[in-house]
Every structure is written in C-alpha cells, then in structure tokens.
Amino acid sequence: MLNINELTRFLSFKIAEEYWQPLATYLKEHEVLNDTFTKFLINPEKIIIYLGKNHMGIEYLGDPQGSLDSWELKIQLVDYTTATNELIDNIIGFEYDDSSSHKFRMPLPPFTEDLILPTNRGMDKLGELKWNFGAQNGIIGLNTCGVGTTTGSFHRIVNGLFFDAGPLGLKTRHIKWLDLLPLTLDDSHPQQDELKINMGYLKGLVEHDAQYKYPLPATADYKYNKLPQINRFIELIADRNNSETNITSFLEKPENQFILSMGFLGKKIHPQLEFQWQSANLPCIKPDFMIEKPNGFADIIEFKLPYLKGETVVGKVNRETFSAEINAYISQTRKYKTYFDDPNNRAWAKENYNIQVHYPKRILVVGRRVDFKTDEWRDIINDYRDIEIMTFDDLIDGVVAQFYM
C-alpha cells in the first residue's frame, strides 16, 4: 500500500513515461515548434494531480510563453476519492447556483477551449463590475449548474474562466490547462484501494500537443490584446482577499503597465524605486510607482485597497472632512512631498534613476466610485495641495475609453 508521497512519485513517473518525456523528445526532433509550444507542459511552475472517483485530473500552472531552459517538476497530489460532489466541482473550487430552476450541467466535450462559466451570482457581479465580455473570445455558459464529465471519457479544459461571488466580492478561477483521465476506483478491499488509470489518452496526444498553439490574444491587434488584461485587473480588485501588494505586483508586470501609462498619460513607468535621503538620517521612501510624463517630470502614484472600511466623508454640514482612513492614506504620501522638496534628494534621484521630480503630483488610487458618491469630497480635496484622489473605477473607465475613441 502506497502512502501519499509514494503515490505522487508513482503517478508522476507514469505520466512522465507516457507523456512528458515523449513530448520533450518530439520537441527536440522538431525544434521549429519551440517558439509556439505551450511551455508549461514540460516546464511548469507547478502541477497538481487530483484523484476522484471516476477521473484523475492533471492541472498545469505557469506561463504558456515561458522558458524551456529547465525542467524541474513541482507536483502536488490532492485526494478527492472520498468527496461526495463531482471532482470538477472540487477542482473549480465553488458550487454552481442553487438559484437555478433546473439542475442542468453543461456536458464537457473531449476538448474545451476558452470556456467562460460564471455562476448566477458571478454573472451578476461581472455585470456590476463592467467586465468586458466582448474582450474575451470563448464560449459563455449561462444559468447552468456547472460542467459535467462522462464516466470513462477523457476531457481537457484549456484557458477556462470560472466566476462566483460572495461576501468578499468576485471569486475567479482560471484553469490554464486541465486533463481529466478516466479512472476506475475499487475501494472494496478493507486494507487498500485499487486505482486503474488509462494513460493511453496522453500518449496519443503527444504530437498534437507539441504542435498546439495556446489561445492568446493576437498581438497585432493592440486593443483586443489588452482588453482581456483589463478584465484580469477587474477580477483582481473585485476580490477582497487580495492585498495592496497583489494589486501593485499585477500592475508592475510589463504586460500590464499599459494600464498605468494610459490611465495617467505617462511615457515611462518606474515601479518600486527606493529613494535615499541625502540631508537626513531617515528610512528610504518607496512609492508604488513613479509615472514619467511627456514633459520629462514624474508624478507619484500610490495604490490602496479598493474596499474602504466606512464613509469617506464625515462630519456635520459645512464641517465635512475626510474620514480618518482617507486622511491616514494622504498622510502616508506626505513624506514623499517632503523628500522631493529637498534639492539634494532630487539631484540623487536624477543621478541614480535618471528621473526628474519637482513638485510632483501625488495621486492616490483608492476605493470604488460608490465610496465617493457625494460632491463634498471634491471640495475637501481642493484644500490639499498636489493631491489627487482617483477611484479604481475612474482608472479602469479612463483606460477602456481610450480603446473606443
């Protein structure tokens, strides 16, 4: 009887024997395919193997356009053989709608590409967030109870997007590549379970998968190459589990920096620069982003969370002020102003980063438009010099609008 580690090694060996090694060999013999090959099939960030009652799932995580330079497998095994619901539901991670008047599961064909499947709750949330359905190529399933697998059949999901919503906002599940192999489980023995897995499907797909091109937006069409990334950003900020670091890490990726350059009319983005004080013994400052404008001077962009704890404006009539939360965010940017008021610090920034900063505008991206629904906040912000508040909705709408001008 194998323990979990031994079973993981055994299954990995069998998959490598039938699929990964033949795939690597085929690519060596046909090097012309290396540019278009889906790289994570043999060089993934991670592979997760799921065991269910009727199928074994193999999910690949990583960059389809990554590197083939190394081959180091990180494999996790998840056992759902005793789960009461379907394996695919456990893999996706949330239940499809109890609000449906019927129990229709969309049957999975052998090969599914670009599937978009929201729960009813998820669909409502996507509409509320102005998620751009036109930016996504794919098949959209509506008002279903999820997807259904067929016992004894092979299924593959490539680039599937699944959505749900709850108290913490939008939930997103992106399955880049999932193979479901037929499995027979015999648990009648008191001391052990017997698994039979048909690996022949993988062996027969080696040549196909080596030649397959992963579905990515056409780079020649800038608009439709970028609009899906806007959707990824919408999904990110709609999930209350995400942190400020998650948001800034997403935006500093080269493929996503267009959101900043278009949203703030910048010609160059400088993420996470550390600036050393020259006339004082103080810790370095590290703004989220410095946005270099066409005139050569840079402004400061600081991101906070999209969801605020309370009202943004408090106080009696004619005595309104920002909440303690908003004032704390503004105060955090004050040290940036103090830093760049010193000509020695400005000279250091120019010498070390070739960046010019003089009387920079401090732009705070925080909250949603509904958080700033009254006009009073505009009057209050006018009392602050060089401070601008922008909501996440303002940023997204400003970028999207430029694609339709």
N, C-alpha and C positions, 0 to 999 in steps of 0.2 A: 504494500500500500504506500503510495507516494504522499509526502507532505506537500504543502503549498509551494515551497521553493523548488522541490524536485519536479513537481508537475509543471511549473513555469519553465524550467530548463528543458524538460522533455518536449513540451509543446513548441518552444522556440526552436529546438533542434529540428523537429519535424517540418515546421514552416520554412526554416532556412533550407532544408534539404529539398523541399518540393518547389519553393518559390523564390526566396531571396537570393540564394546562390545561383540558380539558373538565370534569374533576371540580371544579376551582376555580370555573369558570363556573356549573356546576349549583348549587353551594352558594350562590353569590351570588344566584341566582334563587330559591332555596328556603332562606332564612336560618333558618327554623324547625328545620332539621336540624342547625344548628351545635352545639347542646348535646349531641347524641348521636353525632355523626360521629366516626369514628376519626381523630384529629387528625394522627397521624404519617404518614398517607398523602400529605399535602401540606406538612406542616411537621415532617419527621423530624429526629432528631439526626444520622442518617446513613443512607445507602442503599448496600447492597453489591450489585453486579451480578456474577453468576457465569456464566461461559461453560463449557458442557460439550459433549459430542459430540452429544447429542440434545435438550438443553434449555438455555435461558437462565434463570437464577434472579434474581429481584429481591427482596431482603430489606430490610424496613423496620425501623429501630431507633428507639426513642423512647417517649414516653408517649402511650397512646391517648386519654387525657383531657387532653392538654396544651393548647397555645395555637394559635390560627390567626392571631396578630397578625403574624407574619413568615413569609417563605418563602425560606429560604436553604439550598440543596441542597449537602450534602457527600456526594460519590459516590466509591466505591472500586470498581475493576474487578479481579476475580480470574479468572485464566485456568486452567481445568481441561481444556482441549480435548485435551491430551496425556496426561491421567491414565488409568491402567488401570482403576481402580474407578469405580463409578457416581457421578455428580455429587452426588446426595443424600447419599451417604456422606461425601463431602468437605465438604459444607456442614454436616452434623451434627458431624463432627469426630472421630468414633471408629467403630471397626469393631464390628459385631454378632457374636454369640457363635460362637466356634469350638467351643464345647462342645455346640452343638445337634446332635442326631442326624440332622437333615434340614436342607435349605437353603431353607426357606420364607421368602419375603419377603412381607410384608403389602402387597397392592396398594393404592396410593393412589387413592382416588376423585377426581373433579374438585375436590371441596371437602371438606376435613378440618378440623374444629374440635375443640379440646380433646383432642388426641391425647396419650396418655402412653405412651411406648415405652422401657422400660428394657432394656438387655442383661441376660443372666442374672446377670452379675457385679453390674450395677447394681441388679437386683431384690433380690439377697441383701443388698447394702449398705443399701438403703432399709429393708428389714425389720429389720436390725440397729439402724438409727438411729431406729426407731419413726416413720418417715414416715407421715403420716396419709392413707391412700388414701381414706377416707371424706370427707375435706375437699375433695377435688378432683372436680369434675364432669368427666367425659370418658370416652373410650374407651381402655382399657388393653390393649396388645398384649403377650403373654407368649410367651417361648420362640420368638422369630422371629429371622430373620437381617436384620432391618431392614425398611425400606419399599421398595417397588418402583414405579418410574414406567413409563409406557407411551409408547413412541415415537410421536410425532405427536399426543399428547394434552396438554391443559392441566391443571395441578394447582395447587391452592392449599392451604397449611397455615396455619391461624390458631391461635395460642396452643398450640403444640406443645411438650411437655416430653420431653426425651430424657436418659437417665441411663446412666452407665457407672461402673465403679470400678477403681482400680488402686492401686499402692503409695502414692500421695499422697492416697488417700481417694476420696470421691464426685466424679464429674465430671457437671456439669449443663449441658445446652444448652437454652436457651429460645428457640424461634423464635416471635416475636410475629406475623409476617406474612411469608409467602414465596410468591411467584408463580413457577411454572415454566412458561415458554412453549416450545412446540415449536420446535426449531431443526434446521436441516439444515446440516451442515458438509462442504464439499468441499475436501479438502486434497490433491487430486491434482496441483494446479499446483505446479511447483517453486519459484516465486517468491512465491506468495501463497496464502492460504486464502480461501474464499468462504463467507460466512455468510448464511443465509436464515432470518429470524425472523418468525413470524406474530404481529404486534401486534394483530390484529383482536380477539383474545380480550379484551384490556384495554379496547378501545374499547366493546365490548358490555357491559362490567361497570360503566360509569360510574354509571348511575342506581342499580344495585343497591348499589354500594359507598358511595354517598352516603347511602343510607337504612339501611345495615347498622349494627347495634349490636355493638360489640366485646364478647366474653364476659367479664364481670366479675362477681364475687360480688354478690349482692343486698345493698345497703347496709341494707335494712330488717332483715335477719337478722344481728345483730351476730356471733353465733357463727360462722356459715358465711362471713361476710365476713372474719373474722380468722384462721380456721384455715389457709387457704392461705398466709397470711403466715408462720405458724409453720413450714410446710413450706419456704418460701424461706429461713428462718433456719437450719433443719436442713441444707439443701443448702449454705449458705454456710459453716457451721462444719465441715462434713464434708470440705471441700476444703483440703488442706494448703497449697495455693498462696496462699490468702487470708491477709492480714495483720491485725494488730490494728486498723489504720485502716479496712480494709474492713468489719470487724465493727461498729465504733462508728459508722461512716458509715451503715450499714444501720439501726442502732437509733435514730439521731437523726432519721431521717425521720419526719414527723408520722404517717404511716400505720402505722409500726412501733413507735411509742413505747408502745403498749399493752403490749408485752412487758415493758417496764421498770415501768410503773405497776402491772401485775398481779403481776409477779414480785417486786416489792419493796414492794408496798402503798403506793405513792406517789400523791399527788394532783396533782403537777406535776413535770415533767422539765426539768432545766436542763443542756443538753449543752455541753461545751467552754467553760466560763466561765473567764476569766483573772482571777486574784486578785493584786493588787499588795501587796507587803509595805509596811507603814507604819512599822515600827520597825527595819528592817534593809535594807541595800542588796543585795538578792538577786533573782534572776530570778523572774518571776511563776510561780505554780503554776497548773496547768491540768488538773484532774481530768477523767476521761472524762465523768462525769455526776454532778450533784447531784440527789438524789431528795428532794423536799419531802414530808414525811409529814403525815398529818392533823393532828398537833399543831402544825404550823407550822414545825418544825425540820427541817433537811436532813441526810441521810447522804451518804456519798461512795461511788460505785461505780466501780471500776477494772476494765477488761477486759484480760485477757492471752490468749494463744493456747489453743485447745482441746487442742492436742497438745504434750505435755511431752517433754523430751529423755531423761529417765530416771525412776528411782524418786522418789516424793515424800518418802518417809521413809527415812532412812539411819541407820547406827549399830548398835552391839551392843544386845543385850537389856537393857532398863532404862536404856539411854543413847540412846534413839532421838531423832532431831531431824529437822527438815525439811531437805530437800536444799538445796544452795547455790542452785539455781534458784528454789525457792519462797521461801527467805529473801531473795533479791535482790528478788523481787516485793514482799514485805512491806516491805522497807526503802525501796522507792520510794514507798510510801504514808506513810512516817513524816514526811516533810516536810509533808504535809497536816495531820497532827496538830499539828506544831509551829506551823504557820501559824495555825490556829484556836485555839490556846492563848492567843494574844495578843489581848486585848480590843480593841486598836486595829484589828487586822485584821478582827475580827468586825464592828466598827462600820462599817468600809469596805464589807464585803460587804453589810451591811444597807442602807447608803445608796445603793450603786451598783446592786445587783441585787435589792433588797428581799427578801433571803434571810437567814434566821436559822440560824446554825450554832454549836452549843455542845456540846462533847464528842461530835462526830459518830462514828457507827459507820463503819468503813472496811470495805467489802465487796469482796473480791477474787474475780472470776469467772475461773476458770482450769481447764483440764483437763477430762477426762471422768470419769464415776463410777468407771470401772475403774482410774483412776490413784490413787484414794483408797480402795482396797478393804479396807484393814486398819483396825482401831479405834484404832491408836496415834496417828494424826494428830489424832483428836478430843481425845485427852489433851494433845497438844502445843499445839494451838490455844488451849486453855484458859489456857495460860501467857501469851498475848498479850492485852493489854487493847484492847478496842474493835476487834478484828479478827475478821472472819468470812470463811471460805472457802466459796465455792459453786461447784459444777461446772456446766458448760453443760447437762448432763442434768438437774440439780436445777432450774435455771431454767426449762427447757422443760417439764418434767413439772409444775412448780408452776403454770405458766400454763395448760396444757392441762387440768389437773384442775379448774380453776375453771369451765371451759365445761361440765363434765358434772356439776356439783353440783346 
